[in-house]
């Protein structure tokens, strides 16, 4: 029963957003005599999100420094994967996520990437680190410690940017929408 209600609310919300966009593109609302407007041919919704990684639980802080670092890396990767999945589930209108995770102590970027909804839904890699890399998430681990993704002098940074993600794909996804105005013309 709740799935039907969620589906209905999601569909209603999408329709409401679409109507707002179509109204913004309708030129006749500006007082023009013609009843035409700009026809939307594609739409992509992108969310840029950044968060600070959580530190290891106080109960686990008495571990050896190596085990503590390994626990932090595993926890951070797991949290990132869970957040990506939950963001796509909770925000059905978002097509692309630009993710940045900051170190809790230094605020340096330790994880960064551009994730596309279709890839996130299809990803079935059992190894967490490989799954994130396949989604387009970049991170560097050396000796179970995250390395900053900040470029050093002369270093070439391999972090996804607004131009392309780590797979070399453009950072915008075009979604073809069936438009009501196209039916009127035909």
N, C-alpha and C positions, 0 to 999 in steps of 0.2 A: 504494500500500500504506500509506504513512504517513498519508495523508488518512483512510483507514478507521480506523486506530489512533487518530488525533486525534479523529475523530468519536466513536468508542466511549468514549474517556476523558472527553471533554466531556460526553457523555450520562450517563455514570456519575457524574461529579462533580455535575452538576445534580440527578440523582436522590438522591444522598447529601445535598445541601443541602436538598432538598425534604423528605426523611424527617426531618431534624433539626428543620425548622420544624414539621412535622406533630406530632412528638413534643412539642415545646414547647407546642403548642395542645391536646394531648390531656389532658383533665381527669382521666380515670380513672387516670392515672399518679400522682396525688396521694393515692391511697388511697380514692377515691370508689367506691361500689358501681356506679354507672351507667357504662356503657361508651360514653358519648357524649363529645363534646369540642367545641371551637370549630372551625367550618368556615372554612377560608381561602377567601376569594373573590377576592382579588387580591394581587399581590406586585410590588414595584418595588425595584430595587437601584440605589442612587445612590452615586457616588464623588466625593468632594471632593478635588481634587489641586491642589497649588501647586508651582511650581518657579521657580528663578532662571534667567533667560535667559542663554545663554552669550555671552561677548564675541566680537568679531570675531577671527579667527585672527591671530596676531602678524605673519604675512607681509603681511596686508592693512592693517595699522595705519599704514603709511607713506602711505596715500592722503590726498587732500585731506579736510578735515573734512566737507565736504558728501558726498563719495563714501563716506567712512567711515560716516557716519550712515545713508546709503541702504543700504549693505551690511548694517548692523546690523538695520535694519527688515526688509529682505527675508529675511535669515537667521532672524530671530525669528518672522516669520509662517510661513515654511516649516517651521521646527522645531515650531511649535504645531500646524500642520496634520498633520504626520507623527506627532506624539505622540498626537493625538486618534484618528487612524486605527489606530495600533498599540495603543492602550489598548483600543479596542473589539474589535480582533482578538484580543488576548491575554487579555482578561477578558470572555468571552462572557456572563457572568451580569450584567454591569453594563448598565443601561438608560439611565442619565443620568450625564453627567460635568459637574461644576462645576469649571471651569478658572480658575486665576489664574496669571499669569506676572509675575514681579517683575523690575525693572530690576537688572542685576548690580552696579551701583555704589551705588544709593540704596535698594534694596529697596522702592521704591514700585510699586504695581500699574500695569502698562502694558497688559496684556491680561486680559480677564475675560469669562466667559460660561458659559452653561448649554447643553450640547449633548445632543440626544436621539439615540439609536442609529438609529431609522428615517431621520431627516433626514441623518445622517452617511453612511448607506449609499446614499441616493438622490442626494446632492449631486454634481453633475457640472459645476459652474461652472468654466470654464477659468481665470478670473482668481482668483488665490489670495486676495487681499484680499476680493473679493466673495464667494467661497466661504465664508470664515470668517464674514463678516457674516451670510450667509444661514443659517449653522448656529446663530447666536445669540451669536457672539463679538463683544465690543465692544473697540475700541481707538481711540485718537485719534492722528493723525499730522499734524504741522504742520512744513512745510519739511523733510521727511524725518527728523524727530525725533519719537519717541514723547512724548506728553504724559501726565502722570500722570492716572490715573482717580480720584484723590482729589479730592473736591469742595472748592472754595474758598468763601469767605464769600459767601453769597447765590447760589451756583451750584447748579443742580439737576443731580444726577448721573444719567446714563442708563446705569447698569450693571445687568445682570440681577441680581436678588436671589432670595432663597428663595421669594418670592411669585410671581414671573413672570419669564420670560426676555425677551429683547429683542423677540420676536414677540408678546408679551402672553399667551403660553400659560402655564398653571399649571406649576409646576416639578416636578410629580409625574406620572408616566405610569402609568396603570392597565393591568395586563396580566391578562387573564382566563385562568385556568388550568383545564384540565379536571381536576376533582377526583374521586378514587375514591369519596369518601364520598357524593357526589351520585348516583353510580350505585347505591349500596346503598339509597338512599331510594326510588328510582324503581321 
